[in-house]
Amino acid sequence: MPKQCIICHKGPTPGAKYKRRGQIKRTGGAGSKIVGKSLRRFLPNLQRVKINLDGTVKRAHVCTSCISAGKILKA
């Protein structure tokens, strides 16, 4: 399955997940510190829908922002 929208070509974007330690300042601590960082991917919210593409009906992976914006014609 391609993790990409066929309309806007929105795909996975790189990011990071942070590991924090320590009590935060607003609850009386000295502040939380970042003690670790691991890479991860943010995936788009893709839905498999039937669309009308150039007069033919086909199933495709489309992101929810394209569906709600009306960029596709549902079959």
PyMOL Python script that loads the backbone (N, CA, C, O; Angstrom):
from pymol import cmd

cmd.read_pdbstr("""\
ATOM      1  N   MET A   1       0.844  -1.185   0.000  1.00  0.00           N
ATOM      2  CA  MET A   1       0.000   0.000   0.000  1.00  0.00           C
ATOM      3  C   MET A   1       0.884   1.241   0.000  1.00  0.00           C
ATOM      4  O   MET A   1       1.715   1.401   0.893  1.00  0.00           O
ATOM      5  N   PRO A   2       0.720   2.122  -0.984  1.00  0.00           N
ATOM      6  CA  PRO A   2       1.489   3.357  -0.961  1.00  0.00           C
ATOM      7  C   PRO A   2       0.940   4.295   0.098  1.00  0.00           C
ATOM      8  O   PRO A   2      -0.261   4.561   0.148  1.00  0.00           O
ATOM      9  N   LYS A   3       1.817   4.787   0.930  1.00  0.00           N
ATOM     10  CA  LYS A   3       1.382   5.681   2.002  1.00  0.00           C
ATOM     11  C   LYS A   3       1.403   7.118   1.493  1.00  0.00           C
ATOM     12  O   LYS A   3       2.060   7.984   2.071  1.00  0.00           O
ATOM     13  N   GLN A   4       0.674   7.362   0.397  1.00  0.00           N
ATOM     14  CA  GLN A   4       0.683   8.665  -0.245  1.00  0.00           C
ATOM     15  C   GLN A   4      -0.680   8.931  -0.872  1.00  0.00           C
ATOM     16  O   GLN A   4      -1.288   8.036  -1.460  1.00  0.00           O
ATOM     17  N   CYS A   5      -1.154  10.164  -0.743  1.00  0.00           N
ATOM     18  CA  CYS A   5      -2.423  10.584  -1.342  1.00  0.00           C
ATOM     19  C   CYS A   5      -2.221  10.743  -2.845  1.00  0.00           C
ATOM     20  O   CYS A   5      -1.215  11.302  -3.282  1.00  0.00           O
ATOM     21  N   ILE A   6      -3.192  10.245  -3.649  1.00  0.00           N
ATOM     22  CA  ILE A   6      -3.020  10.354  -5.097  1.00  0.00           C
ATOM     23  C   ILE A   6      -3.401  11.743  -5.612  1.00  0.00           C
ATOM     24  O   ILE A   6      -3.088  12.072  -6.756  1.00  0.00           O
ATOM     25  N   ILE A   7      -4.063  12.558  -4.806  1.00  0.00           N
ATOM     26  CA  ILE A   7      -4.470  13.895  -5.241  1.00  0.00           C
ATOM     27  C   ILE A   7      -3.379  14.919  -4.940  1.00  0.00           C
ATOM     28  O   ILE A   7      -2.905  15.605  -5.846  1.00  0.00           O
ATOM     29  N   CYS A   8      -2.977  15.027  -3.672  1.00  0.00           N
ATOM     30  CA  CYS A   8      -2.021  16.063  -3.269  1.00  0.00           C
ATOM     31  C   CYS A   8      -0.627  15.516  -3.007  1.00  0.00           C
ATOM     32  O   CYS A   8       0.287  16.280  -2.696  1.00  0.00           O
ATOM     33  N   HIS A   9      -0.448  14.199  -3.128  1.00  0.00           N
ATOM     34  CA  HIS A   9       0.840  13.522  -2.918  1.00  0.00           C
ATOM     35  C   HIS A   9       1.397  13.759  -1.517  1.00  0.00           C
ATOM     36  O   HIS A   9       2.610  13.836  -1.322  1.00  0.00           O
ATOM     37  N   LYS A  10       0.495  13.872  -0.550  1.00  0.00           N
ATOM     38  CA  LYS A  10       0.926  13.990   0.842  1.00  0.00           C
ATOM     39  C   LYS A  10       1.404  12.619   1.308  1.00  0.00           C
ATOM     40  O   LYS A  10       0.705  11.620   1.138  1.00  0.00           O
ATOM     41  N   GLY A  11       2.593  12.577   1.895  1.00  0.00           N
ATOM     42  CA  GLY A  11       3.178  11.312   2.301  1.00  0.00           C
ATOM     43  C   GLY A  11       3.742  11.394   3.702  1.00  0.00           C
ATOM     44  O   GLY A  11       3.486  12.361   4.419  1.00  0.00           O
ATOM     45  N   PRO A  12       4.512  10.385   4.103  1.00  0.00           N
ATOM     46  CA  PRO A  12       5.106  10.384   5.434  1.00  0.00           C
ATOM     47  C   PRO A  12       6.109  11.519   5.595  1.00  0.00           C
ATOM     48  O   PRO A  12       6.888  11.803   4.685  1.00  0.00           O
ATOM     49  N   THR A  13       6.086  12.165   6.761  1.00  0.00           N
ATOM     50  CA  THR A  13       7.049  13.216   7.055  1.00  0.00           C
ATOM     51  C   THR A  13       7.878  12.796   8.257  1.00  0.00           C
ATOM     52  O   THR A  13       7.344  12.194   9.189  1.00  0.00           O
ATOM     53  N   PRO A  14       9.164  13.097   8.257  1.00  0.00           N
ATOM     54  CA  PRO A  14      10.001  12.695   9.381  1.00  0.00           C
ATOM     55  C   PRO A  14       9.770  13.580  10.594  1.00  0.00           C
ATOM     56  O   PRO A  14       9.379  14.740  10.475  1.00  0.00           O
ATOM     57  N   GLY A  15      10.019  13.010  11.756  1.00  0.00           N
ATOM     58  CA  GLY A  15       9.865  13.738  13.003  1.00  0.00           C
ATOM     59  C   GLY A  15      10.650  13.054  14.097  1.00  0.00           C
ATOM     60  O   GLY A  15      11.458  12.163  13.838  1.00  0.00           O
ATOM     61  N   ALA A  16      10.403  13.480  15.327  1.00  0.00           N
ATOM     62  CA  ALA A  16      11.126  12.919  16.461  1.00  0.00           C
ATOM     63  C   ALA A  16      10.182  12.751  17.637  1.00  0.00           C
ATOM     64  O   ALA A  16       9.213  13.494  17.796  1.00  0.00           O
ATOM     65  N   LYS A  17      10.489  11.757  18.456  1.00  0.00           N
ATOM     66  CA  LYS A  17       9.764  11.519  19.699  1.00  0.00           C
ATOM     67  C   LYS A  17      10.744  11.809  20.828  1.00  0.00           C
ATOM     68  O   LYS A  17      11.839  11.247  20.864  1.00  0.00           O
ATOM     69  N   TYR A  18      10.353  12.683  21.747  1.00  0.00           N
ATOM     70  CA  TYR A  18      11.257  13.126  22.807  1.00  0.00           C
ATOM     71  C   TYR A  18      10.952  12.427  24.121  1.00  0.00           C
ATOM     72  O   TYR A  18       9.791  12.279  24.501  1.00  0.00           O
ATOM     73  N   LYS A  19      11.991  12.002  24.804  1.00  0.00           N
ATOM     74  CA  LYS A  19      11.882  11.410  26.135  1.00  0.00           C
ATOM     75  C   LYS A  19      12.251  12.495  27.131  1.00  0.00           C
ATOM     76  O   LYS A  19      13.344  13.055  27.064  1.00  0.00           O
ATOM     77  N   ARG A  20      11.339  12.797  28.063  1.00  0.00           N
ATOM     78  CA  ARG A  20      11.575  13.883  29.017  1.00  0.00           C
ATOM     79  C   ARG A  20      11.671  13.343  30.433  1.00  0.00           C
ATOM     80  O   ARG A  20      11.097  12.304  30.761  1.00  0.00           O
ATOM     81  N   ARG A  21      12.411  14.073  31.269  1.00  0.00           N
ATOM     82  CA  ARG A  21      12.617  13.676  32.646  1.00  0.00           C
ATOM     83  C   ARG A  21      12.606  14.918  33.515  1.00  0.00           C
ATOM     84  O   ARG A  21      13.097  15.972  33.111  1.00  0.00           O
ATOM     85  N   GLY A  22      12.047  14.795  34.709  1.00  0.00           N
ATOM     86  CA  GLY A  22      12.016  15.919  35.642  1.00  0.00           C
ATOM     87  C   GLY A  22      10.621  16.500  35.767  1.00  0.00           C
ATOM     88  O   GLY A  22       9.783  16.353  34.877  1.00  0.00           O
ATOM     89  N   GLN A  23      10.396  17.152  36.872  1.00  0.00           N
ATOM     90  CA  GLN A  23       9.094  17.751  37.142  1.00  0.00           C
ATOM     91  C   GLN A  23       9.000  19.104  36.440  1.00  0.00           C
ATOM     92  O   GLN A  23       9.966  19.866  36.425  1.00  0.00           O
ATOM     93  N   ILE A  24       7.837  19.400  35.861  1.00  0.00           N
ATOM     94  CA  ILE A  24       7.685  20.648  35.133  1.00  0.00           C
ATOM     95  C   ILE A  24       7.585  21.831  36.089  1.00  0.00           C
ATOM     96  O   ILE A  24       7.220  21.666  37.253  1.00  0.00           O
ATOM     97  N   LYS A  25       7.910  23.024  35.593  1.00  0.00           N
ATOM     98  CA  LYS A  25       8.005  24.213  36.443  1.00  0.00           C
ATOM     99  C   LYS A  25       6.671  24.603  37.067  1.00  0.00           C
ATOM    100  O   LYS A  25       6.631  25.040  38.217  1.00  0.00           O
ATOM    101  N   ARG A  26       5.578  24.450  36.321  1.00  0.00           N
ATOM    102  CA  ARG A  26       4.295  24.930  36.848  1.00  0.00           C
ATOM    103  C   ARG A  26       3.774  24.085  38.006  1.00  0.00           C
ATOM    104  O   ARG A  26       2.833  24.488  38.690  1.00  0.00           O
ATOM    105  N   THR A  27       4.379  22.914  38.232  1.00  0.00           N
ATOM    106  CA  THR A  27       3.987  22.115  39.392  1.00  0.00           C
ATOM    107  C   THR A  27       5.057  22.130  40.476  1.00  0.00           C
ATOM    108  O   THR A  27       5.027  21.311  41.395  1.00  0.00           O
ATOM    109  N   GLY A  28       6.007  23.066  40.369  1.00  0.00           N
ATOM    110  CA  GLY A  28       6.994  23.230  41.430  1.00  0.00           C
ATOM    111  C   GLY A  28       8.345  22.625  41.172  1.00  0.00           C
ATOM    112  O   GLY A  28       9.178  22.599  42.078  1.00  0.00           O
ATOM    113  N   GLY A  29       8.600  22.143  39.994  1.00  0.00           N
ATOM    114  CA  GLY A  29       9.882  21.512  39.696  1.00  0.00           C
ATOM    115  C   GLY A  29      10.873  22.485  39.088  1.00  0.00           C
ATOM    116  O   GLY A  29      10.601  23.680  38.963  1.00  0.00           O
ATOM    117  N   ALA A  30      12.009  21.961  38.717  1.00  0.00           N
ATOM    118  CA  ALA A  30      13.070  22.770  38.119  1.00  0.00           C
ATOM    119  C   ALA A  30      12.965  22.799  36.594  1.00  0.00           C
ATOM    120  O   ALA A  30      13.770  23.456  35.933  1.00  0.00           O
ATOM    121  N   GLY A  31      12.006  22.112  36.043  1.00  0.00           N
ATOM    122  CA  GLY A  31      11.818  22.073  34.596  1.00  0.00           C
ATOM    123  C   GLY A  31      12.176  20.720  34.030  1.00  0.00           C
ATOM    124  O   GLY A  31      13.099  20.063  34.512  1.00  0.00           O
ATOM    125  N   SER A  32      11.447  20.298  33.005  1.00  0.00           N
ATOM    126  CA  SER A  32      11.711  18.984  32.419  1.00  0.00           C
ATOM    127  C   SER A  32      12.840  19.100  31.405  1.00  0.00           C
ATOM    128  O   SER A  32      12.945  20.089  30.679  1.00  0.00           O
ATOM    129  N   LYS A  33      13.670  18.089  31.368  1.00  0.00           N
ATOM    130  CA  LYS A  33      14.807  18.052  30.465  1.00  0.00           C
ATOM    131  C   LYS A  33      14.589  16.948  29.431  1.00  0.00           C
ATOM    132  O   LYS A  33      13.971  15.926  29.729  1.00  0.00           O
ATOM    133  N   ILE A  34      15.093  17.154  28.226  1.00  0.00           N
ATOM    134  CA  ILE A  34      15.046  16.127  27.190  1.00  0.00           C
ATOM    135  C   ILE A  34      16.258  15.225  27.379  1.00  0.00           C
ATOM    136  O   ILE A  34      17.399  15.685  27.315  1.00  0.00           O
ATOM    137  N   VAL A  35      16.007  13.939  27.611  1.00  0.00           N
ATOM    138  CA  VAL A  35      17.103  13.008  27.857  1.00  0.00           C
ATOM    139  C   VAL A  35      17.269  11.999  26.722  1.00  0.00           C
ATOM    140  O   VAL A  35      18.218  11.214  26.731  1.00  0.00           O
ATOM    141  N   GLY A  36      16.379  12.008  25.767  1.00  0.00           N
ATOM    142  CA  GLY A  36      16.502  11.087  24.650  1.00  0.00           C
ATOM    143  C   GLY A  36      15.643  11.532  23.492  1.00  0.00           C
ATOM    144  O   GLY A  36      14.619  12.188  23.681  1.00  0.00           O
ATOM    145  N   LYS A  37      16.062  11.172  22.293  1.00  0.00           N
ATOM    146  CA  LYS A  37      15.315  11.556  21.108  1.00  0.00           C
ATOM    147  C   LYS A  37      15.408  10.404  20.122  1.00  0.00           C
ATOM    148  O   LYS A  37      16.506   9.959  19.789  1.00  0.00           O
ATOM    149  N   SER A  38      14.266   9.917  19.651  1.00  0.00           N
ATOM    150  CA  SER A  38      14.266   8.843  18.666  1.00  0.00           C
ATOM    151  C   SER A  38      13.468   9.296  17.454  1.00  0.00           C
ATOM    152  O   SER A  38      12.479  10.016  17.585  1.00  0.00           O
ATOM    153  N   LEU A  39      13.899   8.875  16.285  1.00  0.00           N
ATOM    154  CA  LEU A  39      13.260   9.279  15.044  1.00  0.00           C
ATOM    155  C   LEU A  39      11.985   8.473  14.822  1.00  0.00           C
ATOM    156  O   LEU A  39      11.894   7.308  15.208  1.00  0.00           O
ATOM    157  N   ARG A  40      11.016   9.111  14.200  1.00  0.00           N
ATOM    158  CA  ARG A  40       9.760   8.450  13.862  1.00  0.00           C
ATOM    159  C   ARG A  40       9.197   9.088  12.602  1.00  0.00           C
ATOM    160  O   ARG A  40       9.733  10.075  12.097  1.00  0.00           O
ATOM    161  N   ARG A  41       8.101   8.509  12.097  1.00  0.00           N
ATOM    162  CA  ARG A  41       7.453   9.054  10.904  1.00  0.00           C
ATOM    163  C   ARG A  41       6.020   9.424  11.239  1.00  0.00           C
ATOM    164  O   ARG A  41       5.322   8.680  11.928  1.00  0.00           O
ATOM    165  N   PHE A  42       5.584  10.575  10.752  1.00  0.00           N
ATOM    166  CA  PHE A  42       4.194  10.997  10.872  1.00  0.00           C
ATOM    167  C   PHE A  42       3.502  10.631   9.566  1.00  0.00           C
ATOM    168  O   PHE A  42       3.868  11.130   8.502  1.00  0.00           O
ATOM    169  N   LEU A  43       2.488   9.748   9.652  1.00  0.00           N
ATOM    170  CA  LEU A  43       1.799   9.266   8.461  1.00  0.00           C
ATOM    171  C   LEU A  43       0.532  10.077   8.222  1.00  0.00           C
ATOM    172  O   LEU A  43      -0.130  10.476   9.180  1.00  0.00           O
ATOM    173  N   PRO A  44       0.179  10.329   6.961  1.00  0.00           N
ATOM    174  CA  PRO A  44      -1.052  11.067   6.668  1.00  0.00           C
ATOM    175  C   PRO A  44      -2.278  10.194   6.930  1.00  0.00           C
ATOM    176  O   PRO A  44      -2.187   8.967   6.923  1.00  0.00           O
ATOM    177  N   ASN A  45      -3.419  10.833   7.158  1.00  0.00           N
ATOM    178  CA  ASN A  45      -4.671  10.129   7.407  1.00  0.00           C
ATOM    179  C   ASN A  45      -5.290   9.772   6.054  1.00  0.00           C
ATOM    180  O   ASN A  45      -6.039  10.556   5.470  1.00  0.00           O
ATOM    181  N   LEU A  46      -4.960   8.576   5.573  1.00  0.00           N
ATOM    182  CA  LEU A  46      -5.434   8.129   4.261  1.00  0.00           C
ATOM    183  C   LEU A  46      -6.646   7.224   4.412  1.00  0.00           C
ATOM    184  O   LEU A  46      -6.718   6.393   5.318  1.00  0.00           O
ATOM    185  N   GLN A  47      -7.592   7.407   3.504  1.00  0.00           N
ATOM    186  CA  GLN A  47      -8.784   6.576   3.450  1.00  0.00           C
ATOM    187  C   GLN A  47      -8.860   5.958   2.057  1.00  0.00           C
ATOM    188  O   GLN A  47      -8.509   6.598   1.066  1.00  0.00           O
ATOM    189  N   ARG A  48      -9.322   4.711   1.988  1.00  0.00           N
ATOM    190  CA  ARG A  48      -9.472   4.034   0.701  1.00  0.00           C
ATOM    191  C   ARG A  48     -10.911   4.237   0.238  1.00  0.00           C
ATOM    192  O   ARG A  48     -11.837   3.648   0.796  1.00  0.00           O
ATOM    193  N   VAL A  49     -11.094   5.066  -0.779  1.00  0.00           N
ATOM    194  CA  VAL A  49     -12.435   5.418  -1.248  1.00  0.00           C
ATOM    195  C   VAL A  49     -12.544   5.150  -2.749  1.00  0.00           C
ATOM    196  O   VAL A  49     -11.547   5.101  -3.471  1.00  0.00           O
ATOM    197  N   LYS A  50     -13.802   4.979  -3.194  1.00  0.00           N
ATOM    198  CA  LYS A  50     -14.079   4.857  -4.622  1.00  0.00           C
ATOM    199  C   LYS A  50     -14.214   6.270  -5.182  1.00  0.00           C
ATOM    200  O   LYS A  50     -15.031   7.059  -4.709  1.00  0.00           O
ATOM    201  N   ILE A  51     -13.398   6.584  -6.202  1.00  0.00           N
ATOM    202  CA  ILE A  51     -13.456   7.919  -6.800  1.00  0.00           C
ATOM    203  C   ILE A  51     -13.663   7.794  -8.301  1.00  0.00           C
ATOM    204  O   ILE A  51     -13.387   6.758  -8.907  1.00  0.00           O
ATOM    205  N   ASN A  52     -14.154   8.878  -8.879  1.00  0.00           N
ATOM    206  CA  ASN A  52     -14.355   8.964 -10.310  1.00  0.00           C
ATOM    207  C   ASN A  52     -13.152   9.688 -10.892  1.00  0.00           C
ATOM    208  O   ASN A  52     -13.053  10.908 -10.765  1.00  0.00           O
ATOM    209  N   LEU A  53     -12.233   8.964 -11.528  1.00  0.00           N
ATOM    210  CA  LEU A  53     -10.999   9.525 -12.043  1.00  0.00           C
ATOM    211  C   LEU A  53     -10.971   9.383 -13.557  1.00  0.00           C
ATOM    212  O   LEU A  53     -10.839   8.276 -14.078  1.00  0.00           O
ATOM    213  N   ASP A  54     -11.096  10.499 -14.262  1.00  0.00           N
ATOM    214  CA  ASP A  54     -11.100  10.535 -15.734  1.00  0.00           C
ATOM    215  C   ASP A  54     -12.183   9.646 -16.340  1.00  0.00           C
ATOM    216  O   ASP A  54     -11.956   8.980 -17.350  1.00  0.00           O
ATOM    217  N   GLY A  55     -13.360   9.640 -15.717  1.00  0.00           N
ATOM    218  CA  GLY A  55     -14.479   8.867 -16.237  1.00  0.00           C
ATOM    219  C   GLY A  55     -14.512   7.414 -15.812  1.00  0.00           C
ATOM    220  O   GLY A  55     -15.474   6.713 -16.127  1.00  0.00           O
ATOM    221  N   THR A  56     -13.508   6.941 -15.114  1.00  0.00           N
ATOM    222  CA  THR A  56     -13.488   5.561 -14.639  1.00  0.00           C
ATOM    223  C   THR A  56     -13.555   5.552 -13.119  1.00  0.00           C
ATOM    224  O   THR A  56     -13.037   6.442 -12.445  1.00  0.00           O
ATOM    225  N   VAL A  57     -14.204   4.527 -12.605  1.00  0.00           N
ATOM    226  CA  VAL A  57     -14.337   4.377 -11.160  1.00  0.00           C
ATOM    227  C   VAL A  57     -13.216   3.482 -10.670  1.00  0.00           C
ATOM    228  O   VAL A  57     -13.028   2.376 -11.175  1.00  0.00           O
ATOM    229  N   LYS A  58     -12.468   3.967  -9.679  1.00  0.00           N
ATOM    230  CA  LYS A  58     -11.393   3.153  -9.115  1.00  0.00           C
ATOM    231  C   LYS A  58     -11.255   3.451  -7.633  1.00  0.00           C
ATOM    232  O   LYS A  58     -11.637   4.518  -7.152  1.00  0.00           O
ATOM    233  N   ARG A  59     -10.697   2.474  -6.920  1.00  0.00           N
ATOM    234  CA  ARG A  59     -10.412   2.664  -5.499  1.00  0.00           C
ATOM    235  C   ARG A  59      -9.032   3.280  -5.367  1.00  0.00           C
ATOM    236  O   ARG A  59      -8.085   2.882  -6.046  1.00  0.00           O
ATOM    237  N   ALA A  60      -8.937   4.266  -4.471  1.00  0.00           N
ATOM    238  CA  ALA A  60      -7.656   4.948  -4.311  1.00  0.00           C
ATOM    239  C   ALA A  60      -7.503   5.419  -2.876  1.00  0.00           C
ATOM    240  O   ALA A  60      -8.482   5.569  -2.145  1.00  0.00           O
ATOM    241  N   HIS A  61      -6.255   5.648  -2.487  1.00  0.00           N
ATOM    242  CA  HIS A  61      -5.946   6.180  -1.164  1.00  0.00           C
ATOM    243  C   HIS A  61      -5.931   7.692  -1.256  1.00  0.00           C
ATOM    244  O   HIS A  61      -5.117   8.273  -1.973  1.00  0.00           O
ATOM    245  N   VAL A  62      -6.851   8.338  -0.515  1.00  0.00           N
ATOM    246  CA  VAL A  62      -6.985   9.785  -0.536  1.00  0.00           C
ATOM    247  C   VAL A  62      -6.946  10.281   0.900  1.00  0.00           C
ATOM    248  O   VAL A  62      -7.545   9.669   1.784  1.00  0.00           O
ATOM    249  N   CYS A  63      -6.237  11.401   1.147  1.00  0.00           N
ATOM    250  CA  CYS A  63      -6.168  11.935   2.502  1.00  0.00           C
ATOM    251  C   CYS A  63      -7.485  12.629   2.846  1.00  0.00           C
ATOM    252  O   CYS A  63      -8.218  13.071   1.961  1.00  0.00           O
ATOM    253  N   THR A  64      -7.764  12.715   4.124  1.00  0.00           N
ATOM    254  CA  THR A  64      -9.045  13.263   4.575  1.00  0.00           C
ATOM    255  C   THR A  64      -9.165  14.757   4.301  1.00  0.00           C
ATOM    256  O   THR A  64     -10.277  15.271   4.177  1.00  0.00           O
ATOM    257  N   SER A  65      -8.036  15.465   4.202  1.00  0.00           N
ATOM    258  CA  SER A  65      -8.131  16.887   3.892  1.00  0.00           C
ATOM    259  C   SER A  65      -8.584  17.109   2.452  1.00  0.00           C
ATOM    260  O   SER A  65      -9.288  18.079   2.173  1.00  0.00           O
ATOM    261  N   CYS A  66      -8.193  16.226   1.533  1.00  0.00           N
ATOM    262  CA  CYS A  66      -8.672  16.321   0.151  1.00  0.00           C
ATOM    263  C   CYS A  66     -10.143  15.926   0.038  1.00  0.00           C
ATOM    264  O   CYS A  66     -10.881  16.501  -0.762  1.00  0.00           O
ATOM    265  N   ILE A  67     -10.572  14.945   0.837  1.00  0.00           N
ATOM    266  CA  ILE A  67     -11.974  14.522   0.816  1.00  0.00           C
ATOM    267  C   ILE A  67     -12.871  15.645   1.326  1.00  0.00           C
ATOM    268  O   ILE A  67     -13.897  15.945   0.716  1.00  0.00           O
ATOM    269  N   SER A  68     -12.487  16.269   2.447  1.00  0.00           N
ATOM    270  CA  SER A  68     -13.337  17.319   3.028  1.00  0.00           C
ATOM    271  C   SER A  68     -13.276  18.607   2.214  1.00  0.00           C
ATOM    272  O   SER A  68     -14.214  19.403   2.264  1.00  0.00           O
ATOM    273  N   ALA A  69     -12.189  18.832   1.462  1.00  0.00           N
ATOM    274  CA  ALA A  69     -12.080  20.019   0.622  1.00  0.00           C
ATOM    275  C   ALA A  69     -12.844  19.870  -0.690  1.00  0.00           C
ATOM    276  O   ALA A  69     -13.009  20.840  -1.430  1.00  0.00           O
ATOM    277  N   GLY A  70     -13.313  18.647  -0.977  1.00  0.00           N
ATOM    278  CA  GLY A  70     -14.083  18.406  -2.192  1.00  0.00           C
ATOM    279  C   GLY A  70     -13.228  18.308  -3.439  1.00  0.00           C
ATOM    280  O   GLY A  70     -13.714  18.602  -4.531  1.00  0.00           O
ATOM    281  N   LYS A  71     -11.965  17.903  -3.316  1.00  0.00           N
ATOM    282  CA  LYS A  71     -11.085  17.807  -4.461  1.00  0.00           C
ATOM    283  C   LYS A  71     -11.328  16.538  -5.271  1.00  0.00           C
ATOM    284  O   LYS A  71     -10.780  16.393  -6.363  1.00  0.00           O
ATOM    285  N   ILE A  72     -12.146  15.610  -4.752  1.00  0.00           N
ATOM    286  CA  ILE A  72     -12.442  14.381  -5.483  1.00  0.00           C
ATOM    287  C   ILE A  72     -13.936  14.288  -5.713  1.00  0.00           C
ATOM    288  O   ILE A  72     -14.726  14.948  -5.038  1.00  0.00           O
ATOM    289  N   LEU A  73     -14.307  13.470  -6.663  1.00  0.00           N
ATOM    290  CA  LEU A  73     -15.713  13.187  -6.936  1.00  0.00           C
ATOM    291  C   LEU A  73     -15.938  11.731  -6.575  1.00  0.00           C
ATOM    292  O   LEU A  73     -15.422  10.835  -7.244  1.00  0.00           O
ATOM    293  N   LYS A  74     -16.720  11.484  -5.502  1.00  0.00           N
ATOM    294  CA  LYS A  74     -16.954  10.118  -5.075  1.00  0.00           C
ATOM    295  C   LYS A  74     -17.847   9.395  -6.076  1.00  0.00           C
ATOM    296  O   LYS A  74     -18.758   9.987  -6.656  1.00  0.00           O
ATOM    297  N   ALA A  75     -17.577   8.118  -6.268  1.00  0.00           N
ATOM    298  CA  ALA A  75     -18.353   7.323  -7.206  1.00  0.00           C
ATOM    299  C   ALA A  75     -19.600   6.784  -6.516  1.00  0.00           C
ATOM    300  O   ALA A  75     -20.396   6.083  -7.140  1.00  0.00           O
TER     301      ALA A  75
END
""", "prot")
cmd.dss("prot")
cmd.show_as("cartoon", "prot")
cmd.util.cbc("prot")
cmd.orient("prot")
